[in-house]
């Protein structure tokens, strides 16, 4: 990664647990709702490097409730007792949401010796930040554990003989954040409250360290450079009176940060982290504290937000920022303003400047448009609304001229963004609050007799315009077909009139277990050549497989209400950047090599994607490497569902690794054409996507590694993008 502004917020996108619907609905729907049942909690552990001097244990706790994954690492340096002793304690914790993974004693041999060690043998100098191979078997194994669990946040616990900023050359009493937001603002909140709670002052006072920007071969630098996730190196000083003091500081730091991003510890410690108040006495009975940061994007932005409880400004907030009676008013440019608040987020308003300001709450990223504007009350007050199912499942979407806030009873897969909500109901109801005017209501599938209650009045879907009214989506020529392909070249036509087609066709079915992928050539208006390409270390012969193919003309399109972009670029085995416009969230990205300039087997690998683009490179098998220039075609599609000329379309993402994973579709297809691919770079091992058991409602996918360099096929969890189109044209 380079030091640009792109960040991988997909790890936290869509977690809206902090949003609470407080507006009362009409009497006809006030009692409607549903109660979800959480999965059973589990606790487990496993060993790595079994039978060697480095054999150690990984501890794993799953709350059974959707939430972030946190990983804590201790004992990287064997003489830093506070780190591994604190991690030992954290391994016993339970959390209210998400998953907690702890590797408490990463370097057990060094711990047994009570040594660091230094130089080339220093474990924390064996993690290249740019994704190159780790420099020892132990480092490689530690990194594989990280990639396997794919944490949203990571803490690496250490201690130092000295103190950061004191002139003694030490780094103790500091938290060093990665460059990924909201690491620094989260750490600032921890440091402020930790100093207050433990009454630390002078040199012993905690500080925020420099930002870790992937320029050193250290574990957390590699997390920054490869995963682009929030993470910290946490350092205590060994000048403390006791190791127990240092352990307490580590425990407080991790617990405080986890609570900020929505993963409170069950049976929290007596210090009640994050329980600050703005002194206004207006708690509104709320006790949950949320961490928040308003992050500037370069141009000055004047903002204001309101909450139902109290607001506490962070240390980095300018003195002219006003905080009073549950309202904050300030401005940001490049920097960020951090806050803690209680109660519920009510409004966020950009008063002037750049409307693209980023808002981070409890580890999730939002835009100003995701919240009601405080001025909306003058032109249309907040309204309560419920979509009530009548027995058969209904897929719906509606748009408003203001903002939408989902209620507590809304399912987690309901999408709310930019004044549009998209969800499903059957017997239950989905409740919302919105500002502005109701613009459209659309039944996308299922029972059209769904009831819509707004402020106590009942409406039908037909009482509102359909969002497809006036849409030109049906005019978009779109090819989609499943072709039968073996190892020999054959030509396939297009079922749409395309003059400048970009074809994506990567995922191969699983009739044969030989690792392979689809390869294209001679793509044009009359069609494309395609074959199944095995990796070079195999014999090249492969039986017939099914390959889904989708094609659009190069350029920007609306496919069934979903924004899409198709294009090409020339690339080798170095990363190339593809810029995108018009996406408000990270799109689904599918890439396929379109040429055969270099005859060696090759796949296109993607890194990102972000709402403004993605990286792509070519990758040969491990035993070879390098590759001549090829043309790569790409298709980026807004996640969601739609319809083009009566053909259902669905774009989405899932997470998969080396084991078969089932992906359920939101839409029921009669003749699905499935196109999928790996759209992340969580592991640099060459791989491709395979699929099986494709039905109208689901598919199973597998990230398949090649085995030219070794027989091991374990692969870290990757982000998989997919597009499903109704066939039959």
Buried (B, 14 or more C-beta within 10 A) or exposed (E): BEEEEBBBBBBBBBBBBBBBBBBEBBEBBBEBBBEEEEEEEEEEEEEBBEEEEBEBBBBBBBBBBBBBBBBBBBBBBBBBBBBBBBBBBBBEBEBBBBBBBBBBBBBBBBBEEEBBBEEEEBBBBBBBBBBEEBBBEBBEBBBBBBBBBBBBBBBBBBBBBBBBBBEBEBBBBBBBBBBBBBBBBBBBBBBBBBBEBBEBEEBBBBBBBEBBBBEBBBBBBBBBBBBBBBBBBBBBBBBBEEBEBBBBBBBBBBBBBBBBBBBBBEEBEEBEBBBBBBEBEBBEEBEBBBBBBBBBBEEEBBBBBBBBBBBBBBEBBEEEBEBEEBBBBBBBEEBBBBBBBBBBBBBBBBBEBBEBBBBBBBBBBBBBBBBBBBEBEEEBEBBBBBBBBBEEBBBBBBBBBBBBBBBBBBEEEBBBBEBBBBBBBBEBBBBBBBBBEBBBBBBBBBBEBBBBBBEEEBBEBEEBBBBBEEBEBBEBBBBBBBBEBBBEBEEBEBBBEBEBBBBBBBBBBBBBEBBBBBBBBBBEEEBBBBBBBBBBBBEEEBEEBBBBBBBBBBEBBBBBBBBBBBBBBEBBBEBBBBEBEBBBBBBBBBBBBBBBEBEBBBBBBBBBBBBBBBBBBBBBBBBBEEBBEBBBBBBBBBBBBBBBBEBBBBBBBBBBBBEBBEBEBBBBBEBBBBBBBBBBBBBBBBBBBBBEEBEBEEBBBBBBBBBBBEEEBEBBBBBBBBBBBBBEB
